[in-house]
Amino acid sequence: MRYVVINPEGVIENIVLWDGITEWEHPKGYSCIKDDNFNIGGTLVNGVYTSPNREEDPEIHIYDGLPSIEEKFERLQAKLVEKAVITEAEKESISEPTLEINK
């Protein structure tokens, strides 16, 4: 997905391609929004976009540090395993279910 990085004055300084999942943070004091039409050099102030009035397309800086699908899967799998681990004390506190039949 395409995100624009906006400096504190409202000027769009960069465009990044980000999957929205991988850990990434925009620079401190800046904001980042998903958009397919805003361009570097344009401004976004109080929700109003102003074009940079360029005839040619601006240079797009792509964040190329995105992991592969396999790396994402491995990270998610590791997180699931980490959350699934329980201590011996927790295991001992879990009692076996019993079935009661009312006669």
ROGU-466478 format. One record per atom (N, C-alpha, C, O): residue in one letter; chain; atom name; x, y negated, z negated. Coordinates in steps of 0.02 Angstrom, whole numbers, always signed. Example, Ala and Ser with C-alpha at 12.3 -4.5 7.8 and 13.67 -1.06 7.14 Angstrom:
REM residues 2
+------+-----+------+--------+--------+--------+
: type : mol : atom :      X :      Y :      Z :
+------+-----+------+--------+--------+--------+
:    a :   A :    N :   +660 :   +284 :   -390 :
:    a :   A :   CA :   +615 :   +225 :   -390 :
:    a :   A :    C :   +660 :   +165 :   -390 :
:    a :   A :    O :   +712 :   +166 :   -423 :
:    s :   A :    N :   +642 :   +112 :   -354 :
:    s :   A :   CA :   +684 :    +53 :   -357 :
:    s :   A :    C :   +645 :     -2 :   -394 :
:    s :   A :    O :   +670 :    -57 :   -402 :
+------+-----+------+--------+--------+--------+
REM end
This chain:
REM residues 103
+------+-----+------+--------+--------+--------+
: type : mol : atom :      X :      Y :      Z :
+------+-----+------+--------+--------+--------+
:    m :   A :    N :    +42 :    +59 :     +0 :
:    m :   A :   CA :     +0 :     +0 :     +0 :
:    m :   A :    C :    +44 :    -62 :     +0 :
:    m :   A :    O :   +101 :    -61 :    -25 :
:    r :   A :    N :    +19 :   -115 :    +27 :
:    r :   A :   CA :    +57 :   -177 :    +35 :
:    r :   A :    C :    +38 :   -226 :    -20 :
:    r :   A :    O :    -21 :   -242 :    -29 :
:    y :   A :    N :    +88 :   -249 :    -56 :
:    y :   A :   CA :    +78 :   -297 :   -111 :
:    y :   A :    C :   +120 :   -359 :    -97 :
:    y :   A :    O :   +175 :   -355 :    -71 :
:    v :   A :    N :    +92 :   -417 :   -116 :
:    v :   A :   CA :   +131 :   -479 :   -111 :
:    v :   A :    C :   +153 :   -499 :   -181 :
:    v :   A :    O :   +116 :   -492 :   -230 :
:    v :   A :    N :   +215 :   -524 :   -186 :
:    v :   A :   CA :   +244 :   -545 :   -249 :
:    v :   A :    C :   +244 :   -622 :   -249 :
:    v :   A :    O :   +273 :   -653 :   -204 :
:    i :   A :    N :   +211 :   -651 :   -299 :
:    i :   A :   CA :   +198 :   -723 :   -302 :
:    i :   A :    C :   +236 :   -753 :   -360 :
:    i :   A :    O :   +231 :   -729 :   -417 :
:    n :   A :    N :   +274 :   -807 :   -346 :
:    n :   A :   CA :   +312 :   -840 :   -400 :
:    n :   A :    C :   +266 :   -882 :   -443 :
:    n :   A :    O :   +208 :   -892 :   -424 :
:    p :   A :    N :   +290 :   -907 :   -500 :
:    p :   A :   CA :   +247 :   -945 :   -545 :
:    p :   A :    C :   +214 :  -1007 :   -515 :
:    p :   A :    O :   +163 :  -1031 :   -539 :
:    e :   A :    N :   +244 :  -1034 :   -461 :
:    e :   A :   CA :   +215 :  -1093 :   -428 :
:    e :   A :    C :   +162 :  -1074 :   -376 :
:    e :   A :    O :   +130 :  -1118 :   -347 :
:    g :   A :    N :   +152 :  -1009 :   -364 :
:    g :   A :   CA :   +102 :   -987 :   -316 :
:    g :   A :    C :   +128 :   -972 :   -246 :
:    g :   A :    O :    +89 :   -960 :   -201 :
:    v :   A :    N :   +194 :   -973 :   -237 :
:    v :   A :   CA :   +224 :   -960 :   -171 :
:    v :   A :    C :   +237 :   -885 :   -165 :
:    v :   A :    O :   +267 :   -854 :   -209 :
:    i :   A :    N :   +217 :   -857 :   -110 :
:    i :   A :   CA :   +229 :   -786 :    -97 :
:    i :   A :    C :   +302 :   -779 :    -75 :
:    i :   A :    O :   +323 :   -804 :    -23 :
:    e :   A :    N :   +341 :   -744 :   -116 :
:    e :   A :   CA :   +412 :   -737 :   -104 :
:    e :   A :    C :   +432 :   -670 :    -74 :
:    e :   A :    O :   +486 :   -664 :    -45 :
:    n :   A :    N :   +389 :   -619 :    -81 :
:    n :   A :   CA :   +409 :   -554 :    -57 :
:    n :   A :    C :   +348 :   -512 :    -42 :
:    n :   A :    O :   +293 :   -526 :    -66 :
:    i :   A :    N :   +358 :   -461 :     -2 :
:    i :   A :   CA :   +307 :   -411 :    +12 :
:    i :   A :    C :   +338 :   -343 :     -2 :
:    i :   A :    O :   +394 :   -330 :    +20 :
:    v :   A :    N :   +303 :   -301 :    -39 :
:    v :   A :   CA :   +328 :   -234 :    -54 :
:    v :   A :    C :   +277 :   -182 :    -34 :
:    v :   A :    O :   +216 :   -194 :    -37 :
:    l :   A :    N :   +302 :   -125 :    -15 :
:    l :   A :   CA :   +258 :    -67 :     -3 :
:    l :   A :    C :   +265 :    -24 :    -65 :
:    l :   A :    O :   +319 :     +1 :    -81 :
:    w :   A :    N :   +209 :    -14 :   -100 :
:    w :   A :   CA :   +210 :    +21 :   -164 :
:    w :   A :    C :   +151 :    +68 :   -166 :
:    w :   A :    O :    +96 :    +51 :   -145 :
:    d :   A :    N :   +162 :   +128 :   -192 :
:    d :   A :   CA :   +108 :   +178 :   -196 :
:    d :   A :    C :    +59 :   +165 :   -253 :
:    d :   A :    O :     +8 :   +199 :   -257 :
:    g :   A :    N :    +75 :   +117 :   -297 :
:    g :   A :   CA :    +31 :   +103 :   -353 :
:    g :   A :    C :    +39 :   +151 :   -411 :
:    g :   A :    O :     +8 :   +141 :   -463 :
:    i :   A :    N :    +80 :   +202 :   -403 :
:    i :   A :   CA :    +90 :   +253 :   -455 :
:    i :   A :    C :   +161 :   +250 :   -483 :
:    i :   A :    O :   +172 :   +250 :   -543 :
:    t :   A :    N :   +208 :   +248 :   -438 :
:    t :   A :   CA :   +279 :   +247 :   -457 :
:    t :   A :    C :   +293 :   +188 :   -503 :
:    t :   A :    O :   +266 :   +134 :   -493 :
:    e :   A :    N :   +335 :   +200 :   -553 :
:    e :   A :   CA :   +352 :   +146 :   -599 :
:    e :   A :    C :   +389 :    +91 :   -562 :
:    e :   A :    O :   +442 :   +103 :   -533 :
:    w :   A :    N :   +361 :    +32 :   -563 :
:    w :   A :   CA :   +390 :    -27 :   -532 :
:    w :   A :    C :   +358 :    -88 :   -564 :
:    w :   A :    O :   +298 :    -89 :   -577 :
:    e :   A :    N :   +398 :   -138 :   -578 :
:    e :   A :   CA :   +372 :   -199 :   -606 :
:    e :   A :    C :   +396 :   -258 :   -566 :
:    e :   A :    O :   +453 :   -261 :   -544 :
:    h :   A :    N :   +351 :   -306 :   -556 :
:    h :   A :   CA :   +371 :   -367 :   -522 :
:    h :   A :    C :   +413 :   -409 :   -571 :
:    h :   A :    O :   +411 :   -397 :   -631 :
:    p :   A :    N :   +451 :   -458 :   -545 :
:    p :   A :   CA :   +494 :   -498 :   -589 :
:    p :   A :    C :   +453 :   -534 :   -643 :
:    p :   A :    O :   +395 :   -552 :   -631 :
:    k :   A :    N :   +482 :   -544 :   -701 :
:    k :   A :   CA :   +449 :   -577 :   -756 :
:    k :   A :    C :   +426 :   -647 :   -736 :
:    k :   A :    O :   +464 :   -685 :   -705 :
:    g :   A :    N :   +364 :   -663 :   -752 :
:    g :   A :   CA :   +336 :   -728 :   -735 :
:    g :   A :    C :   +301 :   -729 :   -667 :
:    g :   A :    O :   +264 :   -775 :   -652 :
:    y :   A :    N :   +313 :   -678 :   -627 :
:    y :   A :   CA :   +282 :   -673 :   -561 :
:    y :   A :    C :   +218 :   -632 :   -566 :
:    y :   A :    O :   +206 :   -599 :   -617 :
:    s :   A :    N :   +177 :   -634 :   -514 :
:    s :   A :   CA :   +118 :   -591 :   -511 :
:    s :   A :    C :   +122 :   -551 :   -446 :
:    s :   A :    O :   +161 :   -567 :   -401 :
:    c :   A :    N :    +83 :   -499 :   -443 :
:    c :   A :   CA :    +84 :   -454 :   -386 :
:    c :   A :    C :    +13 :   -433 :   -372 :
:    c :   A :    O :    -22 :   -409 :   -416 :
:    i :   A :    N :    -10 :   -441 :   -309 :
:    i :   A :   CA :    -77 :   -419 :   -291 :
:    i :   A :    C :    -76 :   -380 :   -226 :
:    i :   A :    O :    -32 :   -391 :   -183 :
:    k :   A :    N :   -123 :   -334 :   -219 :
:    k :   A :   CA :   -128 :   -294 :   -158 :
:    k :   A :    C :   -162 :   -336 :   -105 :
:    k :   A :    O :   -216 :   -364 :   -117 :
:    d :   A :    N :   -130 :   -342 :    -47 :
:    d :   A :   CA :   -160 :   -380 :     +8 :
:    d :   A :    C :   -126 :   -361 :    +73 :
:    d :   A :    O :    -65 :   -350 :    +75 :
:    d :   A :    N :   -164 :   -357 :   +127 :
:    d :   A :   CA :   -137 :   -339 :   +192 :
:    d :   A :    C :   -127 :   -399 :   +239 :
:    d :   A :    O :   -102 :   -390 :   +295 :
:    n :   A :    N :   -147 :   -459 :   +217 :
:    n :   A :   CA :   -145 :   -516 :   +263 :
:    n :   A :    C :   -102 :   -574 :   +243 :
:    n :   A :    O :    -82 :   -614 :   +286 :
:    f :   A :    N :    -86 :   -581 :   +179 :
:    f :   A :   CA :    -45 :   -637 :   +156 :
:    f :   A :    C :    +27 :   -629 :   +180 :
:    f :   A :    O :    +50 :   -573 :   +187 :
:    n :   A :    N :    +61 :   -685 :   +191 :
:    n :   A :   CA :   +130 :   -683 :   +217 :
:    n :   A :    C :   +178 :   -720 :   +172 :
:    n :   A :    O :   +159 :   -765 :   +134 :
:    i :   A :    N :   +242 :   -700 :   +176 :
:    i :   A :   CA :   +295 :   -734 :   +139 :
:    i :   A :    C :   +296 :   -808 :   +159 :
:    i :   A :    O :   +290 :   -825 :   +217 :
:    g :   A :    N :   +302 :   -850 :   +109 :
:    g :   A :   CA :   +303 :   -922 :   +121 :
:    g :   A :    C :   +235 :   -954 :   +113 :
:    g :   A :    O :   +229 :  -1015 :   +105 :
:    g :   A :    N :   +182 :   -913 :   +115 :
:    g :   A :   CA :   +115 :   -939 :   +103 :
:    g :   A :    C :   +107 :   -952 :    +29 :
:    g :   A :    O :   +150 :   -934 :    -11 :
:    t :   A :    N :    +51 :   -983 :    +11 :
:    t :   A :   CA :    +38 :   -996 :    -60 :
:    t :   A :    C :    -29 :   -967 :    -79 :
:    t :   A :    O :    -75 :   -961 :    -39 :
:    l :   A :    N :    -34 :   -949 :   -143 :
:    l :   A :   CA :    -97 :   -925 :   -171 :
:    l :   A :    C :   -105 :   -962 :   -237 :
:    l :   A :    O :    -76 :   -942 :   -288 :
:    v :   A :    N :   -145 :  -1014 :   -236 :
:    v :   A :   CA :   -155 :  -1056 :   -295 :
:    v :   A :    C :   -230 :  -1059 :   -310 :
:    v :   A :    O :   -270 :  -1076 :   -266 :
:    n :   A :    N :   -248 :  -1041 :   -372 :
:    n :   A :   CA :   -319 :  -1040 :   -393 :
:    n :   A :    C :   -362 :   -998 :   -346 :
:    n :   A :    O :   -419 :  -1016 :   -331 :
:    g :   A :    N :   -334 :   -943 :   -322 :
:    g :   A :   CA :   -371 :   -897 :   -278 :
:    g :   A :    C :   -375 :   -919 :   -206 :
:    g :   A :    O :   -408 :   -886 :   -166 :
:    v :   A :    N :   -343 :   -975 :   -187 :
:    v :   A :   CA :   -346 :  -1000 :   -119 :
:    v :   A :    C :   -279 :   -986 :    -84 :
:    v :   A :    O :   -227 :  -1009 :   -106 :
:    y :   A :    N :   -282 :   -948 :    -28 :
:    y :   A :   CA :   -222 :   -933 :    +10 :
:    y :   A :    C :   -212 :   -987 :    +63 :
:    y :   A :    O :   -259 :  -1007 :    +98 :
:    t :   A :    N :   -150 :  -1011 :    +69 :
:    t :   A :   CA :   -131 :  -1058 :   +122 :
:    t :   A :    C :    -75 :  -1026 :   +162 :
:    t :   A :    O :    -23 :  -1006 :   +134 :
:    s :   A :    N :    -84 :  -1021 :   +227 :
:    s :   A :   CA :    -35 :   -990 :   +272 :
:    s :   A :    C :    +30 :  -1030 :   +273 :
:    s :   A :    O :    +29 :  -1091 :   +262 :
:    p :   A :    N :    +86 :   -997 :   +285 :
:    p :   A :   CA :   +150 :  -1032 :   +288 :
:    p :   A :    C :   +159 :  -1070 :   +354 :
:    p :   A :    O :   +210 :  -1103 :   +363 :
:    n :   A :    N :   +110 :  -1067 :   +400 :
:    n :   A :   CA :   +113 :  -1101 :   +465 :
:    n :   A :    C :   +175 :  -1083 :   +505 :
:    n :   A :    O :   +207 :  -1127 :   +534 :
:    r :   A :    N :   +190 :  -1020 :   +508 :
:    r :   A :   CA :   +246 :   -996 :   +548 :
:    r :   A :    C :   +219 :   -965 :   +612 :
:    r :   A :    O :   +167 :   -933 :   +611 :
:    e :   A :    N :   +254 :   -976 :   +666 :
:    e :   A :   CA :   +233 :   -946 :   +728 :
:    e :   A :    C :   +254 :   -873 :   +733 :
:    e :   A :    O :   +217 :   -831 :   +758 :
:    e :   A :    N :   +313 :   -858 :   +708 :
:    e :   A :   CA :   +336 :   -789 :   +709 :
:    e :   A :    C :   +319 :   -756 :   +642 :
:    e :   A :    O :   +308 :   -789 :   +592 :
:    d :   A :    N :   +318 :   -690 :   +643 :
:    d :   A :   CA :   +305 :   -652 :   +581 :
:    d :   A :    C :   +364 :   -660 :   +534 :
:    d :   A :    O :   +421 :   -660 :   +556 :
:    p :   A :    N :   +351 :   -668 :   +469 :
:    p :   A :   CA :   +406 :   -674 :   +421 :
:    p :   A :    C :   +440 :   -606 :   +412 :
:    p :   A :    O :   +411 :   -554 :   +426 :
:    e :   A :    N :   +501 :   -609 :   +389 :
:    e :   A :   CA :   +538 :   -548 :   +374 :
:    e :   A :    C :   +503 :   -514 :   +316 :
:    e :   A :    O :   +487 :   -547 :   +266 :
:    i :   A :    N :   +493 :   -450 :   +321 :
:    i :   A :   CA :   +461 :   -413 :   +267 :
:    i :   A :    C :   +514 :   -373 :   +231 :
:    i :   A :    O :   +551 :   -334 :   +261 :
:    h :   A :    N :   +518 :   -383 :   +165 :
:    h :   A :   CA :   +565 :   -346 :   +124 :
:    h :   A :    C :   +528 :   -287 :    +94 :
:    h :   A :    O :   +480 :   -295 :    +57 :
:    i :   A :    N :   +551 :   -228 :   +110 :
:    i :   A :   CA :   +516 :   -168 :    +89 :
:    i :   A :    C :   +552 :   -137 :    +29 :
:    i :   A :    O :   +612 :   -127 :    +30 :
:    y :   A :    N :   +513 :   -122 :    -22 :
:    y :   A :   CA :   +540 :    -86 :    -80 :
:    y :   A :    C :   +546 :    -14 :    -59 :
:    y :   A :    O :   +496 :    +22 :    -54 :
:    d :   A :    N :   +608 :     +8 :    -46 :
:    d :   A :   CA :   +618 :    +75 :    -20 :
:    d :   A :    C :   +640 :   +126 :    -73 :
:    d :   A :    O :   +665 :   +179 :    -56 :
:    g :   A :    N :   +629 :   +110 :   -135 :
:    g :   A :   CA :   +649 :   +156 :   -188 :
:    g :   A :    C :   +593 :   +203 :   -209 :
:    g :   A :    O :   +593 :   +229 :   -264 :
:    l :   A :    N :   +545 :   +215 :   -165 :
:    l :   A :   CA :   +489 :   +258 :   -182 :
:    l :   A :    C :   +510 :   +331 :   -180 :
:    l :   A :    O :   +546 :   +352 :   -134 :
:    p :   A :    N :   +489 :   +370 :   -229 :
:    p :   A :   CA :   +507 :   +441 :   -230 :
:    p :   A :    C :   +465 :   +481 :   -179 :
:    p :   A :    O :   +413 :   +458 :   -157 :
:    s :   A :    N :   +490 :   +539 :   -163 :
:    s :   A :   CA :   +454 :   +583 :   -117 :
:    s :   A :    C :   +394 :   +613 :   -153 :
:    s :   A :    O :   +388 :   +608 :   -214 :
:    i :   A :    N :   +351 :   +645 :   -115 :
:    i :   A :   CA :   +293 :   +679 :   -144 :
:    i :   A :    C :   +315 :   +732 :   -194 :
:    i :   A :    O :   +284 :   +740 :   -246 :
:    e :   A :    N :   +369 :   +767 :   -177 :
:    e :   A :   CA :   +394 :   +819 :   -222 :
:    e :   A :    C :   +416 :   +790 :   -289 :
:    e :   A :    O :   +403 :   +818 :   -342 :
:    e :   A :    N :   +451 :   +732 :   -286 :
:    e :   A :   CA :   +474 :   +699 :   -348 :
:    e :   A :    C :   +415 :   +676 :   -390 :
:    e :   A :    O :   +416 :   +683 :   -451 :
:    k :   A :    N :   +364 :   +649 :   -357 :
:    k :   A :   CA :   +303 :   +628 :   -393 :
:    k :   A :    C :   +271 :   +688 :   -428 :
:    k :   A :    O :   +250 :   +683 :   -485 :
:    f :   A :    N :   +266 :   +744 :   -391 :
:    f :   A :   CA :   +236 :   +804 :   -418 :
:    f :   A :    C :   +275 :   +829 :   -479 :
:    f :   A :    O :   +245 :   +846 :   -530 :
:    e :   A :    N :   +341 :   +830 :   -473 :
:    e :   A :   CA :   +383 :   +852 :   -529 :
:    e :   A :    C :   +374 :   +808 :   -590 :
:    e :   A :    O :   +371 :   +832 :   -646 :
:    r :   A :    N :   +370 :   +742 :   -580 :
:    r :   A :   CA :   +360 :   +696 :   -636 :
:    r :   A :    C :   +293 :   +708 :   -670 :
:    r :   A :    O :   +288 :   +710 :   -731 :
:    l :   A :    N :   +240 :   +715 :   -629 :
:    l :   A :   CA :   +174 :   +727 :   -658 :
:    l :   A :    C :   +172 :   +794 :   -694 :
:    l :   A :    O :   +142 :   +799 :   -748 :
:    q :   A :    N :   +203 :   +845 :   -665 :
:    q :   A :   CA :   +205 :   +910 :   -696 :
:    q :   A :    C :   +241 :   +907 :   -763 :
:    q :   A :    O :   +219 :   +937 :   -812 :
:    a :   A :    N :   +297 :   +872 :   -766 :
:    a :   A :   CA :   +335 :   +865 :   -828 :
:    a :   A :    C :   +294 :   +829 :   -881 :
:    a :   A :    O :   +296 :   +848 :   -940 :
:    k :   A :    N :   +256 :   +779 :   -861 :
:    k :   A :   CA :   +213 :   +743 :   -909 :
:    k :   A :    C :   +158 :   +789 :   -936 :
:    k :   A :    O :   +143 :   +787 :   -996 :
:    l :   A :    N :   +130 :   +830 :   -892 :
:    l :   A :   CA :    +78 :   +877 :   -915 :
:    l :   A :    C :   +106 :   +928 :   -963 :
:    l :   A :    O :    +74 :   +943 :  -1014 :
:    v :   A :    N :   +165 :   +955 :   -948 :
:    v :   A :   CA :   +196 :  +1004 :   -992 :
:    v :   A :    C :   +212 :   +971 :  -1059 :
:    v :   A :    O :   +202 :  +1001 :  -1111 :
:    e :   A :    N :   +238 :   +911 :  -1057 :
:    e :   A :   CA :   +255 :   +874 :  -1118 :
:    e :   A :    C :   +194 :   +865 :  -1162 :
:    e :   A :    O :   +198 :   +871 :  -1223 :
:    k :   A :    N :   +137 :   +850 :  -1132 :
:    k :   A :   CA :    +76 :   +839 :  -1171 :
:    k :   A :    C :    +45 :   +904 :  -1194 :
:    k :   A :    O :     +7 :   +905 :  -1243 :
:    a :   A :    N :    +61 :   +959 :  -1160 :
:    a :   A :   CA :    +32 :  +1024 :  -1177 :
:    a :   A :    C :    +68 :  +1058 :  -1234 :
:    a :   A :    O :    +41 :  +1105 :  -1264 :
:    v :   A :    N :   +127 :  +1037 :  -1251 :
:    v :   A :   CA :   +167 :  +1069 :  -1304 :
:    v :   A :    C :   +136 :  +1052 :  -1372 :
:    v :   A :    O :   +124 :   +994 :  -1387 :
:    i :   A :    N :   +124 :  +1105 :  -1411 :
:    i :   A :   CA :   +100 :  +1094 :  -1479 :
:    i :   A :    C :   +148 :  +1125 :  -1529 :
:    i :   A :    O :   +184 :  +1173 :  -1512 :
:    t :   A :    N :   +149 :  +1100 :  -1588 :
:    t :   A :   CA :   +195 :  +1125 :  -1639 :
:    t :   A :    C :   +170 :  +1190 :  -1669 :
:    t :   A :    O :   +111 :  +1207 :  -1661 :
:    e :   A :    N :   +214 :  +1225 :  -1704 :
:    e :   A :   CA :   +195 :  +1286 :  -1738 :
:    e :   A :    C :   +140 :  +1272 :  -1790 :
:    e :   A :    O :    +93 :  +1311 :  -1797 :
:    a :   A :    N :   +146 :  +1216 :  -1826 :
:    a :   A :   CA :    +95 :  +1199 :  -1876 :
:    a :   A :    C :    +27 :  +1189 :  -1843 :
:    a :   A :    O :    -24 :  +1209 :  -1871 :
:    e :   A :    N :    +27 :  +1158 :  -1784 :
:    e :   A :   CA :    -36 :  +1149 :  -1749 :
:    e :   A :    C :    -65 :  +1216 :  -1727 :
:    e :   A :    O :   -126 :  +1226 :  -1730 :
:    k :   A :    N :    -21 :  +1261 :  -1705 :
:    k :   A :   CA :    -44 :  +1328 :  -1685 :
:    k :   A :    C :    -75 :  +1364 :  -1744 :
:    k :   A :    O :   -128 :  +1396 :  -1736 :
:    e :   A :    N :    -43 :  +1360 :  -1802 :
:    e :   A :   CA :    -68 :  +1395 :  -1861 :
:    e :   A :    C :   -134 :  +1366 :  -1886 :
:    e :   A :    O :   -174 :  +1402 :  -1915 :
:    s :   A :    N :   -144 :  +1302 :  -1873 :
:    s :   A :   CA :   -207 :  +1270 :  -1897 :
:    s :   A :    C :   -266 :  +1287 :  -1853 :
:    s :   A :    O :   -324 :  +1274 :  -1871 :
:    i :   A :    N :   -253 :  +1317 :  -1795 :
:    i :   A :   CA :   -307 :  +1335 :  -1750 :
:    i :   A :    C :   -331 :  +1404 :  -1769 :
:    i :   A :    O :   -292 :  +1452 :  -1767 :
:    s :   A :    N :   -393 :  +1410 :  -1789 :
:    s :   A :   CA :   -419 :  +1475 :  -1808 :
:    s :   A :    C :   -451 :  +1509 :  -1748 :
:    s :   A :    O :   -474 :  +1477 :  -1701 :
:    e :   A :    N :   -452 :  +1575 :  -1752 :
:    e :   A :   CA :   -484 :  +1614 :  -1700 :
:    e :   A :    C :   -559 :  +1602 :  -1703 :
:    e :   A :    O :   -588 :  +1600 :  -1757 :
:    p :   A :    N :   -591 :  +1595 :  -1646 :
:    p :   A :   CA :   -664 :  +1586 :  -1648 :
:    p :   A :    C :   -698 :  +1649 :  -1672 :
:    p :   A :    O :   -675 :  +1704 :  -1657 :
:    t :   A :    N :   -751 :  +1642 :  -1707 :
:    t :   A :   CA :   -790 :  +1699 :  -1730 :
:    t :   A :    C :   -860 :  +1694 :  -1703 :
:    t :   A :    O :   -887 :  +1640 :  -1692 :
:    l :   A :    N :   -889 :  +1751 :  -1694 :
:    l :   A :   CA :   -957 :  +1753 :  -1668 :
:    l :   A :    C :  -1002 :  +1777 :  -1723 :
:    l :   A :    O :   -993 :  +1832 :  -1750 :
:    e :   A :    N :  -1051 :  +1737 :  -1741 :
:    e :   A :   CA :  -1100 :  +1756 :  -1792 :
:    e :   A :    C :  -1165 :  +1773 :  -1760 :
:    e :   A :    O :  -1192 :  +1736 :  -1719 :
:    i :   A :    N :  -1191 :  +1830 :  -1780 :
:    i :   A :   CA :  -1255 :  +1852 :  -1753 :
:    i :   A :    C :  -1307 :  +1847 :  -1810 :
:    i :   A :    O :  -1298 :  +1877 :  -1863 :
:    n :   A :    N :  -1359 :  +1811 :  -1797 :
:    n :   A :   CA :  -1413 :  +1804 :  -1846 :
:    n :   A :    C :  -1460 :  +1863 :  -1839 :
:    n :   A :    O :  -1485 :  +1878 :  -1785 :
:    k :   A :    N :  -1472 :  +1898 :  -1896 :
:    k :   A :   CA :  -1517 :  +1957 :  -1894 :
:    k :   A :    C :  -1582 :  +1940 :  -1927 :
:    k :   A :    O :  -1627 :  +1983 :  -1930 :
+------+-----+------+--------+--------+--------+
REM end
